[in-house]
Amino acid sequence: MNVTIPQRPWPPLSARLFHFWLRLSRPMTLGMRGVVYDQENHAVFLVRHTYVKGWHFPGGGVEPGESTEAALARELVEEGNIELLARPELKSFHFNRMASNRDHVAVYLITRFRQTHPHVPDREIAEARFFPVDALPAGTSEGTRRRIAEIFEDAPVSDEW
């Protein structure tokens, strides 16, 4: 015997309140980083922030109502004057316990882009430029080095940043 359970147009108030409480009590953060790769020079674009040590891939947080790709495009322009010429390739997704116990980071590879002009230092980015993959600057973050090894040296992909 088949029993059909009618669908309610809205979840019951108790379910809506529970999910609202979950969002407040256990918020998850989502970020993205872009591995902007200059194939001709075998170089990647890195930024040095004014507020955190080391060299990192450009990127940041995904805002409410924004996709990871839209956030990536926005951050690349803000941090490096880099415009996407094609969709980036999602390479990996990582849990970043250094930021919080609910932070996740998507990593995209960008091979088709243009830099409209070099980045001028500002309050957020002290320095931004391309470095050969085999000659990264001193102070390149461990997470950045691991992603480079995963993408360019076929190292196993870690689920942690």
Secondary structure, DSSP 8 states (H G I E B T S, - for coil): --------SS--HHHHHHHHHHHHHS--EEEEEEEEEETTTTEEEEEEESSSSSEE-SEEE--TT--HHHHHHHHHHHHH-EEESS--EEEEEEE-TTT-TTEEEEEEEE-SEEESS-----SSEEEEEEEETTS--TTB-HHHHHHHHHHHS-----SB-
